[in-house]
Amino acid sequence: MKIAVVGLGAVGGLIAGRLARAGFAVSGVARGATLAAVRKDRLQVRIDGDSWQAPIAVSSNPQDLGPQDLVVLALKGPPLHVSRRALLDRADTVKARYSLPARGWARTVGASLAVS
């Protein structure tokens, strides 16, 4: 299953890192310093004393990632419409909720996703 995570901040990065660690083919959409860091050093995940590098494909252009089976939108509201148009033609979509503190995401990520 090919999974794209749009937004590799604290929430999206954790989701992408966990999915990659579980063996899924994960790619990410990022920009600026996050894009440069993931390209240079892979996705660095650190939580609750555990850390690992997740080897994911990353781009600033969602179309570079090709067709996806699942798209996780881990963005704050404003840029959401751009990513939806670029990635969602044939993929199921999951939106990450921002209402939980970051430490809570590590334990409840499965219960904290809403399928749209």
C-alpha positions in Angstrom: 0.0 0.0 0.0 1.3 3.4 -1.0 0.7 6.1 1.6 1.4 9.8 1.3 1.5 12.1 4.3 0.9 15.8 3.5 2.6 17.9 6.1 5.6 16.4 7.9 5.4 18.5 11.1 5.0 17.0 14.6 1.8 15.2 13.8 2.4 14.2 10.2 6.0 13.3 10.8 5.0 10.9 13.6 2.3 9.3 11.5 4.7 9.0 8.5 7.5 7.6 10.7 5.3 5.0 12.4 3.8 3.9 9.1 7.3 3.6 7.5 8.6 1.7 10.5 5.6 -0.7 10.1 6.7 -1.5 6.6 4.4 0.7 4.5 5.7 2.5 1.4 5.4 6.1 2.7 6.1 9.3 1.0 5.7 12.8 2.3 4.9 16.3 1.1 6.9 19.1 2.9 8.3 22.5 2.2 11.1 24.7 3.3 13.5 23.6 6.1 11.5 20.4 6.7 11.9 19.3 3.0 15.6 20.1 3.1 16.1 18.2 6.4 14.2 15.1 5.3 16.1 15.0 1.9 19.4 15.3 3.7 19.0 13.1 6.8 15.7 11.2 6.2 12.7 11.6 8.5 14.0 11.8 12.1 11.5 10.5 14.6 12.0 10.9 18.4 9.3 10.1 20.9 9.2 8.8 24.5 13.0 8.1 24.5 12.8 6.1 21.2 14.3 7.4 18.0 14.7 6.2 14.4 15.2 7.4 10.8 12.4 6.7 8.4 13.4 6.3 4.8 10.6 8.0 3.0 10.3 9.7 -0.4 9.7 13.4 0.0 8.8 16.3 -2.4 7.3 19.7 -2.3 5.1 18.8 -5.3 2.5 16.1 -4.5 2.3 15.1 -8.2 6.0 14.0 -8.0 4.9 11.2 -5.7 2.6 9.5 -8.2 -0.7 7.7 -7.4 -1.4 6.8 -3.8 -3.7 4.3 -2.1 -4.1 6.5 1.0 -3.4 10.2 1.7 -3.1 11.5 5.3 -3.7 15.2 5.5 -1.7 16.5 8.5 -2.0 20.2 7.7 -3.5 23.3 9.3 -6.4 24.6 7.4 -5.2 27.2 4.8 -3.0 25.0 2.5 -5.5 22.1 2.7 -7.3 22.9 -0.6 -4.1 22.8 -2.7 -3.1 19.4 -1.5 -6.6 17.9 -1.8 -6.7 18.9 -5.5 -3.2 17.6 -6.2 -3.4 14.2 -4.5 -7.0 13.0 -4.0 -8.1 11.9 -7.4 -8.1 8.1 -6.6 -7.0 7.8 -3.0 -8.8 7.3 0.3 -8.2 10.3 2.6 -7.5 10.5 6.3 -7.3 13.9 8.2 -5.2 14.1 11.3 -6.9 15.9 14.1 -4.9 18.6 15.9 -6.8 18.6 19.1 -4.5 16.2 21.1 -1.1 17.1 22.5 1.8 15.6 20.7 2.5 13.0 23.4 -1.1 11.8 23.2 -0.7 11.1 19.5 1.9 8.4 20.1 -0.6 6.4 22.1 -3.9 7.2 20.4 -3.1 7.8 16.7 -5.4 5.1 15.5 -8.3 6.5 17.4 -7.5 10.1 16.4 -7.9 9.8 12.7 -11.1 10.7 10.8 -11.8 9.2 7.4 -13.4 11.6 5.0 
